[in-house]
Amino acid sequence: MSATILRLSVSGTVFHTRSDTLCRTSSYFALLMQSQRGPDVFVDRDPTHFRHVLNYLRGATTFPETLQGLRELRLEADFFSLQGLVDDIATEWLARCESEQTSTDALARALRPVQGELALMNKHLDRLHSQARWS
């Protein structure tokens, strides 16, 4: 099949790409191209994360900023039969979770001295409060 420039409409949002880009690693798009009769292609999916799908097919993996976006992209990768992208998303998910845990641990370490000071202040305030009641 010779590479054709396609006008790809994903639920009304238009992307332009080559047919060989779509067929590179996805059996979904390979099947779609076999039944395709022209340069206009319609895909009935939410276009929100399709740019990430297309970037992956072009060889540049990009991810949404949020974990919810990553979950949604995972659904799209599954739908389009992109196992490599599914694997990349799993790796990114783990990296973000580890990073989040590291950030949480660092914050807890940074707050530990403040927590000690707060505990001393609370004891002092309790003592003052008790003395004020008995005065």
N, CA, C and O atoms as a printed pandas DataFrame, in Angstrom:
     atom_number atom_name residue_name chain_id  residue_number  x_coord  y_coord  z_coord
0              1         N          MET        A               1    0.845   -1.165    0.000
1              2        CA          MET        A               1    0.000    0.000    0.000
2              3         C          MET        A               1    0.900    1.241    0.000
3              4         O          MET        A               1    1.815    1.336    0.819
4              5         N          SER        A               2    0.653    2.189   -0.907
5              6        CA          SER        A               2    1.422    3.424   -0.927
6              7         C          SER        A               2    0.863    4.360    0.141
7              8         O          SER        A               2   -0.328    4.334    0.448
8              9         N          ALA        A               3    1.742    5.183    0.697
9             10        CA          ALA        A               3    1.331    6.095    1.756
10            11         C          ALA        A               3    0.468    7.214    1.185
11            12         O          ALA        A               3    0.861    7.904    0.245
12            13         N          THR        A               4   -0.698    7.376    1.763
13            14        CA          THR        A               4   -1.649    8.398    1.362
14            15         C          THR        A               4   -1.814    9.361    2.517
15            16         O          THR        A               4   -1.843    8.942    3.674
16            17         N          ILE        A               5   -1.925   10.654    2.219
17            18        CA          ILE        A               5   -2.238   11.629    3.259
18            19         C          ILE        A               5   -3.732   11.518    3.552
19            20         O          ILE        A               5   -4.566   11.622    2.653
20            21         N          LEU        A               6   -4.048   11.306    4.817
21            22        CA          LEU        A               6   -5.431   11.113    5.228
22            23         C          LEU        A               6   -5.941   12.312    6.020
23            24         O          LEU        A               6   -5.199   12.963    6.756
24            25         N          ARG        A               7   -7.201   12.572    5.846
25            26        CA          ARG        A               7   -7.914   13.546    6.674
26            27         C          ARG        A               7   -8.723   12.705    7.653
27            28         O          ARG        A               7   -9.758   12.140    7.301
28            29         N          LEU        A               8   -8.242   12.632    8.868
29            30        CA          LEU        A               8   -8.804   11.749    9.879
30            31         C          LEU        A               8   -9.688   12.566   10.818
31            32         O          LEU        A               8   -9.198   13.438   11.535
32            33         N          SER        A               9  -10.980   12.285   10.812
33            34        CA          SER        A               9  -11.916   12.961   11.699
34            35         C          SER        A               9  -12.194   12.047   12.883
35            36         O          SER        A               9  -12.758   10.964   12.731
36            37         N          VAL        A              10  -11.790   12.501   14.064
37            38        CA          VAL        A              10  -12.062   11.749   15.283
38            39         C          VAL        A              10  -13.216   12.476   15.970
39            40         O          VAL        A              10  -13.014   13.458   16.685
40            41         N          SER        A              11  -14.422   11.976   15.739
41            42        CA          SER        A              11  -15.658   12.600   16.241
42            43         C          SER        A              11  -15.705   14.096   15.944
43            44         O          SER        A              11  -16.138   14.890   16.779
44            45         N          GLY        A              12  -15.257   14.473   14.747
45            46        CA          GLY        A              12  -15.352   15.859   14.305
46            47         C          GLY        A              12  -14.075   16.663   14.438
47            48         O          GLY        A              12  -13.950   17.711   13.805
48            49         N          THR        A              13  -13.124   16.211   15.237
49            50        CA          THR        A              13  -11.834   16.883   15.335
50            51         C          THR        A              13  -10.924   16.303   14.261
51            52         O          THR        A              13  -10.723   15.090   14.196
52            53         N          VAL        A              14  -10.373   17.180   13.414
53            54        CA          VAL        A              14   -9.640   16.718   12.233
54            55         C          VAL        A              14   -8.135   16.652   12.512
55            56         O          VAL        A              14   -7.540   17.580   13.059
56            57         N          PHE        A              15   -7.549   15.527   12.118
57            58        CA          PHE        A              15   -6.108   15.299   12.161
58            59         C          PHE        A              15   -5.682   14.912   10.753
59            60         O          PHE        A              15   -6.446   14.292   10.014
60            61         N          HIS        A              16   -4.467   15.278   10.389
61            62        CA          HIS        A              16   -3.923   14.844    9.100
62            63         C          HIS        A              16   -2.710   13.966    9.379
63            64         O          HIS        A              16   -1.860   14.302   10.204
64            65         N          THR        A              17   -2.643   12.852    8.689
65            66        CA          THR        A              17   -1.514   11.945    8.854
66            67         C          THR        A              17   -1.425   11.047    7.628
67            68         O          THR        A              17   -2.286   11.074    6.749
68            69         N          ARG        A              18   -0.383   10.268    7.594
69            70        CA          ARG        A              18   -0.176    9.347    6.478
70            71         C          ARG        A              18   -0.743    7.975    6.824
71            72         O          ARG        A              18   -0.762    7.567    7.985
72            73         N          SER        A              19   -1.196    7.284    5.809
73            74        CA          SER        A              19   -1.766    5.949    6.029
74            75         C          SER        A              19   -0.735    4.994    6.617
75            76         O          SER        A              19   -1.079    4.160    7.454
76            77         N          ASP        A              20    0.532    5.102    6.190
77            78        CA          ASP        A              20    1.542    4.193    6.738
78            79         C          ASP        A              20    1.849    4.493    8.203
79            80         O          ASP        A              20    2.274    3.600    8.935
80            81         N          THR        A              21    1.640    5.738    8.644
81            82        CA          THR        A              21    1.790    6.067   10.066
82            83         C          THR        A              21    0.725    5.341   10.884
83            84         O          THR        A              21    1.028    4.760   11.926
84            85         N          LEU        A              22   -0.511    5.375   10.417
85            86        CA          LEU        A              22   -1.599    4.718   11.143
86            87         C          LEU        A              22   -1.418    3.211   11.222
87            88         O          LEU        A              22   -1.758    2.589   12.229
88            89         N          CYS        A              23   -0.892    2.637   10.180
89            90        CA          CYS        A              23   -0.798    1.168   10.110
90            91         C          CYS        A              23    0.478    0.615   10.728
91            92         O          CYS        A              23    0.661   -0.601   10.787
92            93         N          ARG        A              24    1.357    1.491   11.188
93            94        CA          ARG        A              24    2.671    1.059   11.674
94            95         C          ARG        A              24    2.591   -0.009   12.757
95            96         O          ARG        A              24    3.268   -1.033   12.660
96            97         N          THR        A              25    1.779    0.208   13.784
97            98        CA          THR        A              25    1.750   -0.753   14.905
98            99         C          THR        A              25    0.342   -1.103   15.369
99           100         O          THR        A              25    0.184   -1.753   16.403
100          101         N          SER        A              26   -0.662   -0.696   14.646
101          102        CA          SER        A              26   -2.022   -0.920   15.121
102          103         C          SER        A              26   -2.831   -1.784   14.167
103          104         O          SER        A              26   -3.025   -1.438   13.002
104          105         N          SER        A              27   -3.297   -2.909   14.682
105          106        CA          SER        A              27   -4.147   -3.756   13.846
106          107         C          SER        A              27   -5.493   -3.077   13.595
107          108         O          SER        A              27   -6.118   -3.319   12.562
108          109         N          TYR        A              28   -5.951   -2.229   14.526
109          110        CA          TYR        A              28   -7.206   -1.498   14.332
110          111         C          TYR        A              28   -7.115   -0.644   13.071
111          112         O          TYR        A              28   -7.990   -0.712   12.207
112          113         N          PHE        A              29   -6.066    0.153   12.966
113          114        CA          PHE        A              29   -5.934    1.048   11.813
114          115         C          PHE        A              29   -5.612    0.276   10.538
115          116         O          PHE        A              29   -6.040    0.677    9.456
116          117         N          ALA        A              30   -4.869   -0.817   10.643
117          118        CA          ALA        A              30   -4.589   -1.633    9.463
118          119         C          ALA        A              30   -5.891   -2.158    8.863
119          120         O          ALA        A              30   -6.080   -2.117    7.648
120          121         N          LEU        A              31   -6.787   -2.652    9.718
121          122        CA          LEU        A              31   -8.088   -3.127    9.243
122          123         C          LEU        A              31   -8.924   -1.983    8.675
123          124         O          LEU        A              31   -9.604   -2.142    7.661
124          125         N          LEU        A              32   -8.868   -0.839    9.335
125          126        CA          LEU        A              32   -9.614    0.322    8.864
126          127         C          LEU        A              32   -9.133    0.745    7.475
127          128         O          LEU        A              32   -9.943    1.093    6.615
128          129         N          MET        A              33   -7.830    0.713    7.259
129          130        CA          MET        A              33   -7.271    1.137    5.965
130          131         C          MET        A              33   -7.616    0.147    4.849
131          132         O          MET        A              33   -7.732    0.538    3.688
132          133         N          GLN        A              34   -7.778   -1.129    5.197
133          134        CA          GLN        A              34   -8.153   -2.120    4.177
134          135         C          GLN        A              34   -9.529   -1.833    3.609
135          136         O          GLN        A              34   -9.788   -2.106    2.436
136          137         N          SER        A              35  -10.414   -1.284    4.430
137          138        CA          SER        A              35  -11.769   -1.005    3.960
138          139         C          SER        A              35  -11.929    0.450    3.503
139          140         O          SER        A              35  -13.009    0.848    3.068
140          141         N          GLN        A              36  -10.872    1.232    3.600
141          142        CA          GLN        A              36  -10.923    2.652    3.260
142          143         C          GLN        A              36  -10.896    2.870    1.751
143          144         O          GLN        A              36  -10.126    2.225    1.040
144          145         N          ARG        A              37  -11.734    3.774    1.267
145          146        CA          ARG        A              37  -11.826    4.033   -0.172
146          147         C          ARG        A              37  -11.387    5.435   -0.572
147          148         O          ARG        A              37  -11.457    5.776   -1.753
148          149         N          GLY        A              38  -10.943    6.249    0.356
149          150        CA          GLY        A              38  -10.543    7.613    0.018
150          151         C          GLY        A              38   -9.718    8.219    1.128
151          152         O          GLY        A              38   -9.377    7.533    2.091
152          153         N          PRO        A              39   -9.387    9.510    1.008
153          154        CA          PRO        A              39   -8.520   10.147    2.004
154          155         C          PRO        A              39   -9.234   10.594    3.275
155          156         O          PRO        A              39   -8.584   11.005    4.236
156          157         N          ASP        A              40  -10.582   10.518    3.291
157          158        CA          ASP        A              40  -11.336   10.924    4.488
158          159         C          ASP        A              40  -11.692    9.709    5.323
159          160         O          ASP        A              40  -12.289    8.750    4.833
160          161         N          VAL        A              41  -11.315    9.766    6.601
161          162        CA          VAL        A              41  -11.553    8.651    7.522
162          163         C          VAL        A              41  -12.250    9.200    8.760
163          164         O          VAL        A              41  -11.840   10.225    9.306
164          165         N          PHE        A              42  -13.297    8.520    9.199
165          166        CA          PHE        A              42  -13.996    8.906   10.422
166          167         C          PHE        A              42  -13.765    7.838   11.487
167          168         O          PHE        A              42  -13.914    6.643   11.232
168          169         N          VAL        A              43  -13.395    8.294   12.688
169          170        CA          VAL        A              43  -13.223    7.402   13.830
170          171         C          VAL        A              43  -14.145    7.911   14.937
171          172         O          VAL        A              43  -14.034    9.058   15.368
172          173         N          ASP        A              44  -15.040    7.063   15.384
173          174        CA          ASP        A              44  -16.034    7.448   16.380
174          175         C          ASP        A              44  -15.490    7.242   17.791
175          176         O          ASP        A              44  -15.911    6.333   18.506
176          177         N          ARG        A              45  -14.550    8.101   18.177
177          178        CA          ARG        A              45  -13.942    8.064   19.512
178          179         C          ARG        A              45  -13.825    9.487   20.030
179          180         O          ARG        A              45  -13.891   10.442   19.256
180          181         N          ASP        A              46  -13.652    9.630   21.337
181          182        CA          ASP        A              46  -13.425   10.933   21.943
182          183         C          ASP        A              46  -12.053   11.428   21.483
183          184         O          ASP        A              46  -11.062   10.715   21.640
184          185         N          PRO        A              47  -11.979   12.633   20.919
185          186        CA          PRO        A              47  -10.703   13.115   20.385
186          187         C          PRO        A              47   -9.737   13.668   21.435
187          188         O          PRO        A              47   -8.611   14.034   21.096
188          189         N          THR        A              48  -10.148   13.735   22.690
189          190        CA          THR        A              48   -9.357   14.387   23.737
190          191         C          THR        A              48   -7.898   13.940   23.746
191          192         O          THR        A              48   -7.000   14.779   23.807
192          193         N          HIS        A              49   -7.652   12.655   23.687
193          194        CA          HIS        A              49   -6.276   12.137   23.807
194          195         C          HIS        A              49   -5.741   11.573   22.492
195          196         O          HIS        A              49   -4.688   10.936   22.475
196          197         N          PHE        A              50   -6.456   11.802   21.393
197          198        CA          PHE        A              50   -6.025   11.195   20.144
198          199         C          PHE        A              50   -4.667   11.721   19.677
199          200         O          PHE        A              50   -3.925   11.002   19.008
200          201         N          ARG        A              51   -4.337   12.961   20.020
201          202        CA          ARG        A              51   -3.020   13.479   19.621
202          203         C          ARG        A              51   -1.899   12.643   20.237
203          204         O          ARG        A              51   -0.845   12.467   19.626
204          205         N          HIS        A              52   -2.130   12.122   21.459
205          206        CA          HIS        A              52   -1.133   11.258   22.090
206          207         C          HIS        A              52   -1.024    9.926   21.337
207          208         O          HIS        A              52    0.071    9.387   21.173
208          209         N          VAL        A              53   -2.155    9.409   20.889
209          210        CA          VAL        A              53   -2.166    8.177   20.089
210          211         C          VAL        A              53   -1.388    8.409   18.800
211          212         O          VAL        A              53   -0.542    7.597   18.426
212          213         N          LEU        A              54   -1.673    9.512   18.127
213          214        CA          LEU        A              54   -1.005    9.817   16.865
214          215         C          LEU        A              54    0.484   10.071   17.071
215          216         O          LEU        A              54    1.303    9.634   16.262
216          217         N          ASN        A              55    0.840   10.770   18.141
217          218        CA          ASN        A              55    2.265   10.977   18.439
218          219         C          ASN        A              55    2.973    9.644   18.650
219          220         O          ASN        A              55    4.096    9.454   18.182
220          221         N          TYR        A              56    2.317    8.720   19.357
221          222        CA          TYR        A              56    2.907    7.397   19.569
222          223         C          TYR        A              56    3.145    6.697   18.226
223          224         O          TYR        A              56    4.207    6.116   18.001
224          225         N          LEU        A              57    2.165    6.757   17.352
225          226        CA          LEU        A              57    2.303    6.116   16.040
226          227         C          LEU        A              57    3.415    6.764   15.215
227          228         O          LEU        A              57    4.003    6.125   14.343
228          229         N          ARG        A              58    3.692    8.019   15.495
229          230        CA          ARG        A              58    4.767    8.740   14.797
230          231         C          ARG        A              58    6.125    8.521   15.451
231          232         O          ARG        A              58    7.149    8.966   14.934
232          233         N          GLY        A              59    6.129    7.829   16.599
233          234        CA          GLY        A              59    7.397    7.508   17.252
234          235         C          GLY        A              59    7.775    8.423   18.400
235          236         O          GLY        A              59    8.904    8.359   18.886
236          237         N          ALA        A              60    6.861    9.274   18.846
237          238        CA          ALA        A              60    7.152   10.202   19.945
238          239         C          ALA        A              60    6.063   10.056   21.005
239          240         O          ALA        A              60    4.969   10.597   20.842
240          241         N          THR        A              61    6.348    9.339   22.078
241          242        CA          THR        A              61    5.348    9.107   23.105
242          243         C          THR        A              61    5.206   10.343   23.991
243          244         O          THR        A              61    6.183   10.837   24.553
244          245         N          THR        A              62    3.971   10.831   24.103
245          246        CA          THR        A              62    3.642   11.937   24.997
246          247         C          THR        A              62    2.476   11.498   25.863
247          248         O          THR        A              62    1.695   10.626   25.482
248          249         N          PHE        A              63    2.365   12.117   27.041
249          250        CA          PHE        A              63    1.323   11.717   27.970
250          251         C          PHE        A              63    0.540   12.925   28.464
251          252         O          PHE        A              63    1.073   14.034   28.517
252          253         N          PRO        A              64   -0.725   12.715   28.826
253          254        CA          PRO        A              64   -1.499   13.771   29.484
254          255         C          PRO        A              64   -0.852   14.114   30.826
255          256         O          PRO        A              64   -0.101   13.315   31.385
256          257         N          GLU        A              65   -1.147   15.295   31.331
257          258        CA          GLU        A              65   -0.530   15.744   32.575
258          259         C          GLU        A              65   -1.105   15.073   33.819
259          260         O          GLU        A              65   -0.396   14.904   34.811
260          261         N          THR        A              66   -2.375   14.691   33.780
261          262        CA          THR        A              66   -3.017   14.163   34.988
262          263         C          THR        A              66   -3.094   12.636   34.960
263          264         O          THR        A              66   -3.014   12.013   33.901
264          265         N          LEU        A              67   -3.250   12.056   36.136
265          266        CA          LEU        A              67   -3.435   10.608   36.213
266          267         C          LEU        A              67   -4.758   10.208   35.572
267          268         O          LEU        A              67   -4.846    9.147   34.954
268          269         N          GLN        A              68   -5.791   11.044   35.708
269          270        CA          GLN        A              68   -7.068   10.751   35.053
270          271         C          GLN        A              68   -6.883   10.728   33.539
271          272         O          GLN        A              68   -7.416    9.851   32.860
272          273         N          GLY        A              69   -6.139   11.678   33.018
273          274        CA          GLY        A              69   -5.851   11.699   31.584
274          275         C          GLY        A              69   -5.084   10.464   31.154
275          276         O          GLY        A              69   -5.315    9.928   30.070
276          277         N          LEU        A              70   -4.169   10.010   32.003
277          278        CA          LEU        A              70   -3.404    8.797   31.708
278          279         C          LEU        A              70   -4.325    7.578   31.677
279          280         O          LEU        A              70   -4.161    6.697   30.833
280          281         N          ARG        A              71   -5.294    7.525   32.595
281          282        CA          ARG        A              71   -6.278    6.432   32.592
282          283         C          ARG        A              71   -7.084    6.437   31.293
283          284         O          ARG        A              71   -7.304    5.395   30.676
284          285         N          GLU        A              72   -7.517    7.629   30.893
285          286        CA          GLU        A              72   -8.312    7.759   29.669
286          287         C          GLU        A              72   -7.498    7.367   28.440
287          288         O          GLU        A              72   -8.013    6.708   27.537
288          289         N          LEU        A              73   -6.234    7.769   28.403
289          290        CA          LEU        A              73   -5.361    7.398   27.287
290          291         C          LEU        A              73   -5.181    5.889   27.242
291          292         O          LEU        A              73   -5.109    5.307   26.159
292          293         N          ARG        A              74   -5.107    5.254   28.396
293          294        CA          ARG        A              74   -4.981    3.790   28.456
294          295         C          ARG        A              74   -6.173    3.118   27.764
295          296         O          ARG        A              74   -6.008    2.133   27.044
296          297         N          LEU        A              75   -7.371    3.659   27.991
297          298        CA          LEU        A              75   -8.561    3.108   27.335
298          299         C          LEU        A              75   -8.461    3.251   25.815
299          300         O          LEU        A              75   -8.829    2.340   25.073
300          301         N          GLU        A              76   -7.963    4.391   25.364
301          302        CA          GLU        A              76   -7.822    4.606   23.921
302          303         C          GLU        A              76   -6.762    3.666   23.341
303          304         O          GLU        A              76   -6.954    3.101   22.264
304          305         N          ALA        A              77   -5.658    3.501   24.046
305          306        CA          ALA        A              77   -4.592    2.602   23.579
306          307         C          ALA        A              77   -5.115    1.170   23.470
307          308         O          ALA        A              77   -4.805    0.462   22.512
308          309         N          ASP        A              78   -5.899    0.754   24.444
309          310        CA          ASP        A              78   -6.513   -0.578   24.377
310          311         C          ASP        A              78   -7.439   -0.681   23.172
311          312         O          ASP        A              78   -7.382   -1.656   22.423
312          313         N          PHE        A              79   -8.289    0.321   22.986
313          314        CA          PHE        A              79   -9.238    0.300   21.879
314          315         C          PHE        A              79   -8.523    0.193   20.528
315          316         O          PHE        A              79   -8.943   -0.567   19.655
316          317         N          PHE        A              80   -7.445    0.958   20.365
317          318        CA          PHE        A              80   -6.727    0.976   19.082
318          319         C          PHE        A              80   -5.697   -0.155   18.955
319          320         O          PHE        A              80   -4.936   -0.189   17.988
320          321         N          SER        A              81   -5.668   -1.067   19.914
321          322        CA          SER        A              81   -4.755   -2.227   19.893
322          323         C          SER        A              81   -3.289   -1.805   19.837
323          324         O          SER        A              81   -2.508   -2.319   19.037
324          325         N          LEU        A              82   -2.938   -0.863   20.700
325          326        CA          LEU        A              82   -1.559   -0.359   20.752
326          327         C          LEU        A              82   -0.889   -0.852   22.037
327          328         O          LEU        A              82   -0.746   -0.103   23.003
328          329         N          GLN        A              83   -0.484   -2.117   22.030
329          330        CA          GLN        A              83    0.078   -2.735   23.234
330          331         C          GLN        A              83    1.338   -2.014   23.701
331          332         O          GLN        A              83    1.564   -1.897   24.905
332          333         N          GLY        A              84    2.149   -1.536   22.788
333          334        CA          GLY        A              84    3.353   -0.801   23.177
334          335         C          GLY        A              84    3.016    0.464   23.947
335          336         O          GLY        A              84    3.692    0.800   24.920
336          337         N          LEU        A              85    1.975    1.168   23.520
337          338        CA          LEU        A              85    1.544    2.368   24.234
338          339         C          LEU        A              85    0.955    1.994   25.592
339          340         O          LEU        A              85    1.183    2.694   26.578
340          341         N          VAL        A              86    0.205    0.902   25.652
341          342        CA          VAL        A              86   -0.328    0.423   26.933
342          343         C          VAL        A              86    0.837    0.174   27.897
343          344         O          VAL        A              86    0.764    0.562   29.063
344          345         N          ASP        A              87    1.899   -0.462   27.425
345          346        CA          ASP        A              87    3.073   -0.730   28.262
346          347         C          ASP        A              87    3.755    0.563   28.699
347          348         O          ASP        A              87    4.159    0.695   29.854
348          349         N          ASP        A              88    3.884    1.522   27.771
349          350        CA          ASP        A              88    4.501    2.813   28.103
350          351         C          ASP        A              88    3.680    3.558   29.151
351          352         O          ASP        A              88    4.236    4.201   30.042
352          353         N          ILE        A              89    2.361    3.471   29.042
353          354        CA          ILE        A              89    1.478    4.129   30.016
354          355         C          ILE        A              89    1.655    3.495   31.398
355          356         O          ILE        A              89    1.692    4.204   32.403
356          357         N          ALA        A              90    1.764    2.179   31.451
357          358        CA          ALA        A              90    1.973    1.491   32.732
358          359         C          ALA        A              90    3.282    1.945   33.375
359          360         O          ALA        A              90    3.335    2.179   34.582
360          361         N          THR        A              91    4.332    2.069   32.572
361          362        CA          THR        A              91    5.629    2.525   33.083
362          363         C          THR        A              91    5.527    3.958   33.595
363          364         O          THR        A              91    6.045    4.283   34.663
364          365         N          GLU        A              92    4.851    4.816   32.821
365          366        CA          GLU        A              92    4.664    6.216   33.227
366          367         C          GLU        A              92    3.848    6.296   34.512
367          368         O          GLU        A              92    4.160    7.089   35.400
368          369         N          TRP        A              93    2.808    5.478   34.612
369          370        CA          TRP        A              93    1.958    5.449   35.806
370          371         C          TRP        A              93    2.790    5.130   37.048
371          372         O          TRP        A              93    2.688    5.810   38.069
372          373         N          LEU        A              94    3.611    4.088   36.945
373          374        CA          LEU        A              94    4.456    3.698   38.078
374          375         C          LEU        A              94    5.446    4.794   38.444
375          376         O          LEU        A              94    5.666    5.072   39.623
376          377         N          ALA        A              95    6.042    5.416   37.431
377          378        CA          ALA        A              95    7.005    6.493   37.687
378          379         C          ALA        A              95    6.333    7.660   38.410
379          380         O          ALA        A              95    6.902    8.238   39.337
380          381         N          ARG        A              96    5.130    7.997   37.983
381          382        CA          ARG        A              96    4.415    9.102   38.641
382          383         C          ARG        A              96    4.035    8.746   40.068
383          384         O          ARG        A              96    4.127    9.585   40.963
384          385         N          CYS        A              97    3.613    7.524   40.284
385          386        CA          CYS        A              97    3.254    7.096   41.639
386          387         C          CYS        A              97    4.466    7.111   42.551
387          388         O          CYS        A              97    4.380    7.549   43.698
388          389         N          GLU        A              98    5.604    6.631   42.043
389          390        CA          GLU        A              98    6.835    6.654   42.832
390          391         C          GLU        A              98    7.257    8.081   43.120
391          392         O          GLU        A              98    7.677    8.394   44.234
392          393         N          SER        A              99    7.148    8.951   42.122
393          394        CA          SER        A              99    7.498   10.353   42.294
394          395         C          SER        A              99    6.582   11.019   43.313
395          396         O          SER        A              99    7.035   11.799   44.150
396          397         N          GLU        A             100    5.300   10.708   43.236
397          398        CA          GLU        A             100    4.335   11.265   44.181
398          399         C          GLU        A             100    4.649   10.795   45.594
399          400         O          GLU        A             100    4.565   11.579   46.540
400          401         N          GLN        A             101    5.008    9.530   45.748
401          402        CA          GLN        A             101    5.356    8.998   47.067
402          403         C          GLN        A             101    6.625    9.673   47.583
403          404         O          GLN        A             101    6.717   10.015   48.762
404          405         N          THR        A             102    7.613    9.865   46.685
405          406        CA          THR        A             102    8.842   10.537   47.070
406          407         C          THR        A             102    8.534   11.959   47.516
407          408         O          THR        A             102    9.085   12.427   48.512
408          409         N          SER        A             103    7.661   12.649   46.791
409          410        CA          SER        A             103    7.276   14.016   47.161
410          411         C          SER        A             103    6.572   14.031   48.507
411          412         O          SER        A             103    6.821   14.907   49.335
412          413         N          THR        A             104    5.693   13.061   48.724
413          414        CA          THR        A             104    4.979   12.966   49.995
414          415         C          THR        A             104    5.960   12.702   51.132
415          416         O          THR        A             104    5.850   13.310   52.196
416          417         N          ASP        A             105    6.911   11.806   50.919
417          418        CA          ASP        A             105    7.923   11.504   51.933
418          419         C          ASP        A             105    8.778   12.732   52.236
419          420         O          ASP        A             105    9.076   13.019   53.396
420          421         N          ALA        A             106    9.170   13.453   51.187
421          422        CA          ALA        A             106    9.993   14.649   51.367
422          423         C          ALA        A             106    9.225   15.712   52.150
423          424         O          ALA        A             106    9.795   16.370   53.020
424          425         N          LEU        A             107    7.951   15.883   51.851
425          426        CA          LEU        A             107    7.129   16.845   52.571
426          427         C          LEU        A             107    7.006   16.443   54.036
427          428         O          LEU        A             107    7.100   17.289   54.926
428          429         N          ALA        A             108    6.799   15.158   54.286
429          430        CA          ALA        A             108    6.685   14.679   55.668
430          431         C          ALA        A             108    7.988   14.941   56.431
431          432         O          ALA        A             108    7.956   15.348   57.592
432          433         N          ARG        A             109    9.136   14.705   55.777
433          434        CA          ARG        A             109   10.431   14.978   56.414
434          435         C          ARG        A             109   10.591   16.466   56.693
435          436         O          ARG        A             109   11.093   16.852   57.748
436          437         N          ALA        A             110   10.167   17.300   55.753
437          438        CA          ALA        A             110   10.295   18.745   55.920
438          439         C          ALA        A             110    9.385   19.251   57.040
439          440         O          ALA        A             110    9.732   20.202   57.741
440          441         N          LEU        A             111    8.230   18.622   57.206
441          442        CA          LEU        A             111    7.283   19.065   58.223
442          443         C          LEU        A             111    7.573   18.499   59.609
443          444         O          LEU        A             111    7.047   19.004   60.601
444          445         N          ARG        A             112    8.395   17.467   59.693
445          446        CA          ARG        A             112    8.654   16.820   60.973
446          447         C          ARG        A             112    9.129   17.810   62.046
447          448         O          ARG        A             112    8.593   17.782   63.154
448          449         N          PRO        A             113   10.115   18.689   61.768
449          450        CA          PRO        A             113   10.511   19.656   62.804
450          451         C          PRO        A             113    9.363   20.601   63.180
451          452         O          PRO        A             113    9.207   20.944   64.352
452          453         N          VAL        A             114    8.579   21.014   62.220
453          454        CA          VAL        A             114    7.449   21.899   62.488
454          455         C          VAL        A             114    6.424   21.178   63.349
455          456         O          VAL        A             114    5.838   21.778   64.250
456          457         N          GLN        A             115    6.206   19.908   63.083
457          458        CA          GLN        A             115    5.247   19.141   63.877
458          459         C          GLN        A             115    5.700   19.071   65.336
459          460         O          GLN        A             115    4.885   19.156   66.255
460          461         N          GLY        A             116    7.021   18.912   65.537
461          462        CA          GLY        A             116    7.550   18.886   66.906
462          463         C          GLY        A             116    7.325   20.211   67.609
463          464         O          GLY        A             116    6.936   20.246   68.776
464          465         N          GLU        A             117    7.571   21.304   66.892
465          466        CA          GLU        A             117    7.344   22.632   67.466
466          467         C          GLU        A             117    5.864   22.834   67.773
467          468         O          GLU        A             117    5.521   23.381   68.822
468          469         N          LEU        A             118    4.990   22.404   66.879
469          470        CA          LEU        A             118    3.554   22.532   67.106
470          471         C          LEU        A             118    3.122   21.737   68.334
471          472         O          LEU        A             118    2.284   22.193   69.112
472          473         N          ALA        A             119    3.695   20.554   68.503
473          474        CA          ALA        A             119    3.350   19.737   69.671
474          475         C          ALA        A             119    3.763   20.449   70.955
475          476         O          ALA        A             119    3.012   20.443   71.931
476          477         N          LEU        A             120    4.955   21.066   70.969
477          478        CA          LEU        A             120    5.402   21.813   72.150
478          479         C          LEU        A             120    4.505   23.024   72.400
479          480         O          LEU        A             120    4.172   23.326   73.546
480          481         N          MET        A             121    4.115   23.715   71.328
481          482        CA          MET        A             121    3.237   24.870   71.468
482          483         C          MET        A             121    1.882   24.449   72.032
483          484         O          MET        A             121    1.321   25.128   72.892
484          485         N          ASN        A             122    1.358   23.319   71.539
485          486        CA          ASN        A             122    0.072   22.824   72.038
486          487         C          ASN        A             122    0.150   22.486   73.525
487          488         O          ASN        A             122   -0.774   22.787   74.281
488          489         N          LYS        A             123    1.259   21.858   73.947
489          490        CA          LYS        A             123    1.429   21.546   75.370
490          491         C          LYS        A             123    1.456   22.824   76.201
491          492         O          LYS        A             123    0.826   22.914   77.255
492          493         N          HIS        A             124    2.201   23.811   75.703
493          494        CA          HIS        A             124    2.305   25.082   76.406
494          495         C          HIS        A             124    0.934   25.754   76.483
495          496         O          HIS        A             124    0.558   26.261   77.540
496          497         N          LEU        A             125    0.184   25.765   75.383
497          498        CA          LEU        A             125   -1.151   26.363   75.372
498          499         C          LEU        A             125   -2.092   25.625   76.315
499          500         O          LEU        A             125   -2.888   26.251   77.015
500          501         N          ASP        A             126   -2.006   24.307   76.336
501          502        CA          ASP        A             126   -2.841   23.517   77.257
502          503         C          ASP        A             126   -2.529   23.895   78.701
503          504         O          ASP        A             126   -3.435   24.047   79.521
504          505         N          ARG        A             127   -1.237   24.045   79.005
505          506        CA          ARG        A             127   -0.830   24.409   80.354
506          507         C          ARG        A             127   -1.368   25.793   80.720
507          508         O          ARG        A             127   -1.878   26.003   81.821
508          509         N          LEU        A             128   -1.247   26.735   79.776
509          510        CA          LEU        A             128   -1.757   28.085   80.025
510          511         C          LEU        A             128   -3.269   28.068   80.212
511          512         O          LEU        A             128   -3.811   28.758   81.075
512          513         N          HIS        A             129   -3.936   27.269   79.389
513          514        CA          HIS        A             129   -5.384   27.164   79.471
514          515         C          HIS        A             129   -5.792   26.585   80.834
515          516         O          HIS        A             129   -6.731   27.073   81.464
516          517         N          SER        A             130   -5.092   25.562   81.274
517          518        CA          SER        A             130   -5.384   24.949   82.576
518          519         C          SER        A             130   -5.158   25.945   83.697
519          520         O          SER        A             130   -5.966   26.028   84.622
520          521         N          GLN        A             131   -4.068   26.705   83.628
521          522        CA          GLN        A             131   -3.770   27.697   84.685
522          523         C          GLN        A             131   -4.829   28.781   84.687
523          524         O          GLN        A             131   -5.220   29.258   85.753
524          525         N          ALA        A             132   -5.304   29.184   83.504
525          526        CA          ALA        A             132   -6.310   30.245   83.422
526          527         C          ALA        A             132   -7.624   29.779   84.041
527          528         O          ALA        A             132   -8.331   30.574   84.662
528          529         N          ARG        A             133   -7.954   28.517   83.879
529          530        CA          ARG        A             133   -9.204   27.991   84.464
530          531         C          ARG        A             133   -9.139   27.982   85.983
531          532         O          ARG        A             133  -10.162   28.205   86.631
532          533         N          TRP        A             134   -7.980   27.735   86.575
533          534        CA          TRP        A             134   -7.859   27.626   88.028
534          535         C          TRP        A             134   -7.589   28.977   88.683
535          536         O          TRP        A             134   -7.590   29.097   89.908
536          537         N          SER        A             135   -7.362   29.975   87.866
537          538        CA          SER        A             135   -7.081   31.290   88.459
538          539         C          SER        A             135   -8.322   32.030   88.825
539          540         O          SER        A             135   -8.246   33.149   89.333
